[in-house]
Amino acid sequence: MNIGELARRTGCSARSIRHYDKAGLVASHRRDNGYRDFGEDAVPQVMQVARMIRRGFSLEEIATFPPCMLRQVTDSICPDALAAHRERLAEVDRQLFDLARLRERLLAVLDANASPDEGTPHEPS
C-alpha cells in the first residue's frame, strides 16, 4: 500500500510515517517509481508506534523495544517491554516531583512580592 493509504488507515500523517520508516520502526520497500510501498503489517506497527509516542517514548527508545511491541494491535504491553514502561513511569514521577518543587518556589516568590490588594497570586480566578 502507498503511504497515503497507510496514513488514512492509521490516522497518522504521511510525514510521521516517513519519520517512523526512517527510524527503522516500520518496514517499507521502494517501488520502481521510487515511492514507498508498505505491507499490511505496517498498519498495526504505525498504530503501535503512535501509541508509544503518546505514552511519552521517543523514537530512539521505541527502537530498543523488543519486536513484540510493534506487532501488537492492543494497548496491552508485551512482557518483554514492561521494564521500559516502568522506567518511563519512574521518569514521569521524577519530572512531576521536580515540577511541583519548582511550582512551590515560584509561588513563594510571588507570595513574598504580592501587594496586599492583589491577593494570593495562585488563587484561581
C-alpha positions in Angstrom: 0.0 0.0 0.0 1.2 3.5 -0.6 1.9 6.0 2.2 -1.4 7.9 1.7 -3.4 4.7 2.2 -1.4 3.8 5.3 -1.9 7.3 6.6 -5.7 7.0 6.0 -5.9 3.6 7.7 -3.9 4.6 10.7 -4.9 8.2 11.3 -1.2 9.2 11.3 0.2 11.7 8.9 2.4 10.7 5.9 5.1 12.8 7.4 5.1 10.9 10.7 5.1 7.6 8.8 8.1 8.7 6.8 9.8 9.5 10.1 9.0 6.1 11.5 10.2 4.5 8.4 13.5 6.4 8.5 13.9 5.3 12.2 13.5 1.7 11.1 10.3 1.2 13.1 8.1 0.5 10.0 9.3 -1.6 7.1 8.9 -0.4 3.5 10.4 -1.0 0.2 10.7 1.2 -2.8 8.7 0.7 -6.0 10.3 1.2 -9.4 9.0 4.8 -9.3 10.8 5.5 -6.0 7.6 5.6 -3.9 7.4 3.7 -0.6 5.3 0.6 -0.5 4.1 -0.8 2.8 2.7 -4.3 3.6 -0.4 -5.0 5.7 1.8 -5.4 8.8 2.6 -1.7 8.7 -0.9 -0.8 9.9 -0.5 -2.2 13.4 3.1 -1.1 13.5 2.4 2.5 12.8 -0.5 2.5 15.2 1.7 1.0 17.9 4.5 3.5 17.3 2.0 6.3 17.6 0.6 4.8 20.8 4.1 4.6 22.3 4.8 8.2 21.4 1.6 9.2 23.1 2.9 7.3 26.2 5.9 9.6 26.2 8.5 7.4 24.5 10.9 8.8 21.9 11.6 7.0 18.6 15.0 6.1 19.9 13.5 4.4 22.9 10.9 2.7 20.8 13.7 1.3 18.6 15.1 -0.5 21.6 11.8 -2.3 22.4 11.5 -6.0 21.6 9.8 -6.8 18.3 6.7 -8.0 20.2 5.9 -4.3 20.8 5.5 -3.4 17.2 3.4 -6.5 16.4 0.6 -5.7 18.9 -2.7 -4.3 18.0 -4.0 -3.8 21.6 -3.0 -1.5 24.4 -1.6 -4.4 26.4 2.2 -4.4 26.9 4.2 -7.4 25.9 6.0 -8.9 28.9 9.4 -8.1 27.4 8.7 -4.3 27.4 7.3 -4.0 30.9 10.6 -2.8 32.3 10.8 0.0 29.8 7.3 1.2 30.8 8.2 1.0 34.5 11.3 3.1 33.8 9.3 5.7 31.8 6.8 5.9 34.7 9.6 6.5 37.2 10.9 9.2 34.9 7.5 10.9 34.7 7.2 10.7 38.5 10.6 12.4 38.9 9.5 15.1 36.5 6.3 15.7 38.3 8.2 15.9 41.6 10.6 18.4 40.1 7.8 20.5 38.6 5.9 20.5 42.0 9.1 21.8 43.7 9.6 24.4 41.0 5.9 25.5 41.4 6.3 25.9 45.2 9.5 28.0 44.7 7.7 30.2 42.2 4.6 30.6 44.5 6.9 31.5 47.4 8.5 34.3 45.3 5.1 35.5 44.1 3.6 35.4 47.6 6.6 37.3 49.0 6.2 40.0 46.4 2.4 40.3 46.2 0.9 43.6 47.2 -2.0 43.5 49.7 -4.6 44.4 47.1 -3.5 41.6 44.7 -4.4 38.7 47.0 -2.6 35.5 46.7 -1.3 35.1 43.1 -2.0 31.4 42.9 -5.7 31.6 43.8 -7.8 30.6 40.7 -9.8 33.5 39.2 
